[in-house]
Amino acid sequence: METEVPQALNLVLIQTVEQMCRLVPTPDGVPDCAGSPVFEALVFADFAGPIEGRLLLGAGGSLLERIAEGFLEGEESSDPGSQTDSLRELANILCGNLLPYVAGSRAVFRITPPQLAEQEAWAQRAEEKLYAETSVVYETGKLCLRVFVRRGQGA
């Protein structure tokens, strides 16, 4: 795995969350997203183009409400449906912002609408290989991001 893609993944995650949700990472936070972390919600988006794969985004702690407030421009959101919709939208934006780092700025991809996933989806599937992962800690929780590509593809 090239080092520039994980670094780009981390930068894309931080910048996108800051722009869309007005959340800034905690400088001394060390997230633990290895193994089988427990998420408030986990979403995935499949992508196809020069390479095929899946992006997974998990929110832990009590971060969902803050993400939804960011998308709703500061309005409080205790509605679970609004919260998971906001996480799905964040995953869609992240996927679009990240794929140019994976396959080049001219590559065209089809991205499926992000869907809620069960906790087990965080694990690698047999037909995939882990391409890059990152995580960031915020005051109210953590975000963990993984990108898988189909085995046999050269990303």
Buried (B, 14 or more C-beta within 10 A) or exposed (E): EEEEBBEBBBBBBBEBBEEBBBBEBBEEEEBEBEEEBEBBBBBBBBBEBBBBBBBBBBBBBEBBBBBBBBBBEEEEBEEEEBBBBBBBBBBBBBBBBBBBBBBEEEEEBEBEEBBEBEEEBBEEEEEBBEBBBBBBBBEBBBBBBBBBBBEEEEB
